[in-house]
Amino acid sequence: MSLTLILFFGFVAVLLLALGWAVWEPRERRKIAADPCSVEERGQRHATYLPQIRQALAPADYEFLSKKVPRELQRRVRRERLGVALAYLAALRGDFQSLLRMARVIAVLSPKVAAVHEFERLRLTAKFAWRYQMIRWKLLTGLAPMTQLAGLSDLVSGLSVRMETAMTELGERAAAAAELASSINRRGLDVV
Amino acid sequence: MQGAVICARALAVAEVCRHLLARYRGIWAMAWRILLACAALVLVYSIVAARHFWELALLAGDRGMELSIAAVVVGVLLFTRYYDVQVSAADRSLAVGFCLYSCFCVLNNTILEHYLSRYGPLWNLLGMLAFLASLLLWTWALRKPQTETVPEETLLSPGIYQTVAPQVNLRLRLLNDQLWKIWKPEVRRQ
């Protein structure tokens, strides 16, 4: 097989894979698209559990337990805490993704979009995905200090607060547009 | 003649792209530039990757155009997926039809280039079949009358994007730094 054949067949294979991915719509996406409220609600849900998560991951608790309870129970507590940390990390990623989705909605509905910002967000998202997997792996192998997870939540909750302004304006404009449309309809009915 | 047909198809693809994204002024302004650059890059790629014989120049040019068309269609569908833009089934089928037909032309031309003497009649037959298959897909997509869509969405004020986009990126960067701090000690130990 010659190099030309490989180059063109390879390129077409990549294009077809990308086409399949672009056209394919997973069930989760369809559900989110059908329920626009879920996007706004998810942005704030998990970050509000931070105090409980902090409590669950506090080293003081663990030190206390190590003096009072047998080794078997300590292992069980460690296992359960790991489960909590992993679930929290996954939920945090969910929060972050919904915030990113909101950012995309704002980009779509903006009259002027800067390619620099869009590319940077894409690059940072890819970076985040890779690092998230690394942290997850470290947690699973017991190498990551769980207390540092708390800082991640602050970033997400801070972002969601700033997004509120944009979403409020979006809501107001949608309401104004709906009002305008209904008044035009009413006028149309009167004429008829 | 073949050149005119390909140019007409390229224009039709451009119209599909405009139809899908032009409602979103900001995204469209960015997307058409990226798609055009992408098409030019793919054209250059196909010229560089082709075998350089004068007798095959037309075939290579034809293939380059087809590959660019396919890349633009995939690009615009990736844009719609990334930005969660709603695409009607008819538009999607039209775009997929254009892309599959162009991809098939690229493969067909590449094989023809290598086995010119033996492959000629089969090339004609396969080309016709691919066109008929695409035509069937487009006919299916447009079997019902299409309703006219609203030309433009209600857009936000430009200041919102200018304020929010850098903040999102800053937050993401901070989050990445935070993750890096967790990961870094392990990297150092290695």
HADDOCK unambig.tbl for C-alpha pairs under 7 A between the chains (distance, minus, plus):
assign (segid A and resid 4 and name CA) (segid B and resid 49 and name CA) 5.99 0.50 0.50
assign (segid A and resid 4 and name CA) (segid B and resid 50 and name CA) 6.03 0.50 0.50
assign (segid A and resid 4 and name CA) (segid B and resid 51 and name CA) 6.93 0.50 0.50
assign (segid A and resid 5 and name CA) (segid B and resid 110 and name CA) 6.45 0.50 0.50
assign (segid A and resid 7 and name CA) (segid B and resid 49 and name CA) 6.78 0.50 0.50
assign (segid A and resid 9 and name CA) (segid B and resid 107 and name CA) 6.61 0.50 0.50
assign (segid A and resid 12 and name CA) (segid B and resid 103 and name CA) 6.17 0.50 0.50
assign (segid A and resid 15 and name CA) (segid B and resid 71 and name CA) 6.76 0.50 0.50
assign (segid A and resid 15 and name CA) (segid B and resid 74 and name CA) 6.78 0.50 0.50
assign (segid A and resid 18 and name CA) (segid B and resid 74 and name CA) 6.68 0.50 0.50
assign (segid A and resid 19 and name CA) (segid B and resid 74 and name CA) 5.36 0.50 0.50
assign (segid A and resid 22 and name CA) (segid B and resid 77 and name CA) 5.66 0.50 0.50
assign (segid A and resid 22 and name CA) (segid B and resid 78 and name CA) 5.17 0.50 0.50
assign (segid A and resid 22 and name CA) (segid B and resid 81 and name CA) 5.90 0.50 0.50
assign (segid A and resid 103 and name CA) (segid B and resid 165 and name CA) 7.00 0.50 0.50
assign (segid A and resid 104 and name CA) (segid B and resid 83 and name CA) 5.77 0.50 0.50
assign (segid A and resid 105 and name CA) (segid B and resid 83 and name CA) 6.99 0.50 0.50
assign (segid A and resid 106 and name CA) (segid B and resid 161 and name CA) 6.47 0.50 0.50
assign (segid A and resid 107 and name CA) (segid B and resid 161 and name CA) 6.40 0.50 0.50
assign (segid A and resid 108 and name CA) (segid B and resid 24 and name CA) 5.89 0.50 0.50
assign (segid A and resid 108 and name CA) (segid B and resid 26 and name CA) 6.84 0.50 0.50
assign (segid A and resid 108 and name CA) (segid B and resid 27 and name CA) 5.91 0.50 0.50
assign (segid A and resid 108 and name CA) (segid B and resid 83 and name CA) 6.68 0.50 0.50
assign (segid A and resid 109 and name CA) (segid B and resid 24 and name CA) 6.26 0.50 0.50
assign (segid A and resid 109 and name CA) (segid B and resid 155 and name CA) 4.81 0.50 0.50
assign (segid A and resid 109 and name CA) (segid B and resid 156 and name CA) 5.74 0.50 0.50
assign (segid A and resid 110 and name CA) (segid B and resid 26 and name CA) 5.64 0.50 0.50
assign (segid A and resid 110 and name CA) (segid B and resid 155 and name CA) 5.58 0.50 0.50
assign (segid A and resid 110 and name CA) (segid B and resid 156 and name CA) 5.24 0.50 0.50
assign (segid A and resid 110 and name CA) (segid B and resid 157 and name CA) 6.73 0.50 0.50
assign (segid A and resid 110 and name CA) (segid B and resid 158 and name CA) 5.92 0.50 0.50
assign (segid A and resid 110 and name CA) (segid B and resid 161 and name CA) 6.24 0.50 0.50
assign (segid A and resid 111 and name CA) (segid B and resid 25 and name CA) 5.17 0.50 0.50
assign (segid A and resid 111 and name CA) (segid B and resid 26 and name CA) 4.41 0.50 0.50
assign (segid A and resid 111 and name CA) (segid B and resid 155 and name CA) 6.26 0.50 0.50
assign (segid A and resid 111 and name CA) (segid B and resid 158 and name CA) 6.01 0.50 0.50
assign (segid A and resid 112 and name CA) (segid B and resid 25 and name CA) 6.92 0.50 0.50
assign (segid A and resid 112 and name CA) (segid B and resid 26 and name CA) 4.12 0.50 0.50
assign (segid A and resid 112 and name CA) (segid B and resid 158 and name CA) 6.22 0.50 0.50
assign (segid A and resid 113 and name CA) (segid B and resid 26 and name CA) 4.76 0.50 0.50
assign (segid A and resid 113 and name CA) (segid B and resid 27 and name CA) 6.19 0.50 0.50
assign (segid A and resid 113 and name CA) (segid B and resid 30 and name CA) 6.93 0.50 0.50
assign (segid A and resid 115 and name CA) (segid B and resid 30 and name CA) 6.32 0.50 0.50
assign (segid A and resid 117 and name CA) (segid B and resid 165 and name CA) 6.38 0.50 0.50
assign (segid A and resid 117 and name CA) (segid B and resid 166 and name CA) 6.65 0.50 0.50
assign (segid A and resid 120 and name CA) (segid B and resid 169 and name CA) 6.92 0.50 0.50
assign (segid A and resid 121 and name CA) (segid B and resid 169 and name CA) 5.67 0.50 0.50
assign (segid A and resid 124 and name CA) (segid B and resid 172 and name CA) 6.30 0.50 0.50
assign (segid A and resid 124 and name CA) (segid B and resid 173 and name CA) 6.57 0.50 0.50
assign (segid A and resid 128 and name CA) (segid B and resid 176 and name CA) 5.75 0.50 0.50
assign (segid A and resid 131 and name CA) (segid B and resid 179 and name CA) 6.27 0.50 0.50
assign (segid A and resid 135 and name CA) (segid B and resid 183 and name CA) 6.67 0.50 0.50
assign (segid A and resid 144 and name CA) (segid B and resid 182 and name CA) 6.75 0.50 0.50
assign (segid A and resid 152 and name CA) (segid B and resid 175 and name CA) 6.35 0.50 0.50
assign (segid A and resid 155 and name CA) (segid B and resid 171 and name CA) 6.26 0.50 0.50
assign (segid A and resid 155 and name CA) (segid B and resid 175 and name CA) 6.63 0.50 0.50
assign (segid A and resid 159 and name CA) (segid B and resid 168 and name CA) 6.87 0.50 0.50
assign (segid A and resid 159 and name CA) (segid B and resid 171 and name CA) 6.83 0.50 0.50
assign (segid A and resid 166 and name CA) (segid B and resid 160 and name CA) 6.25 0.50 0.50
assign (segid A and resid 170 and name CA) (segid B and resid 156 and name CA) 6.66 0.50 0.50
